[in-house]
Amino acid sequence: MARAWNRVRAVPGPASPYKIGDAVVGDDPFNGRHEGVVVSRTPGSVGIGAAEGVVYFDPRHVRRQE
């Protein structure tokens, strides 16, 4: 039973499609628009190193630079 519980707890969350070092644009109504490089990544947020500092975005509001 404990082994099954550990497998349930270890189920990963939604993965971010961006890797550290990718050039991206984050745009949402609260943080505004920031261009930069991915410096941190968690299942629920992407940290973008921009000129203003590190800004965290929901991965759904981030896209690759063209």
N, C-alpha and C positions, 0 to 999 in steps of 0.2 A: 504494500500500500504506500509506503513512504517513497519508494522509487517512482511510482506513478505520479505522486504529488510533486516530486522534484522535476519531473518532465513537464508537467503543466506549468509550474512556476518559471521554467526556463524558456518558455515559448517567446521568441523574439517579437518585438513590436514592429510596426511598419518601418522598413528601412528607407533611409534617405538615398535618392539616386545620385547625389553629389559626393564627390571625393574631396578630401582636403587638398587644396591647391587649385581647384577648378575656378575659373573666372565666371562669376554669376551676377545677376541683377535681382535684388529683392524689392518687391513693391507691394505695399499694403497700406490701407488708409490710416493706420495708427503710427507706423514707423516712417512712412514716406518711401521714397525710392532711393536705394543705395546700390552702387556698383562696387564690387570688390572681389576678394578671393575667399573661398571657404577656409576658415581657420579652426572651426570646431563643428562637431556633428554628433547629435544625439537622436534617438528615435523621434522626438517631438520638436526639435528645433535645429536650425542651421545657423552657425555664427559666421557672419561675413565681416572680414577685415576691410573696412572702408576708410576713407580719409578722415572721417569723424570719429573713428575708433571701431570697436567691435559692436555690431548690431545683430541681434538675434531675430530670426524670422521663422515662421511656420514653413516647412518645406513645400507646402502647396502654393506659397506666394513667391517662390524663387524659381528663376529660369536661367538657362545658360546664356551668356553674352553671345551676340552674333558677330 
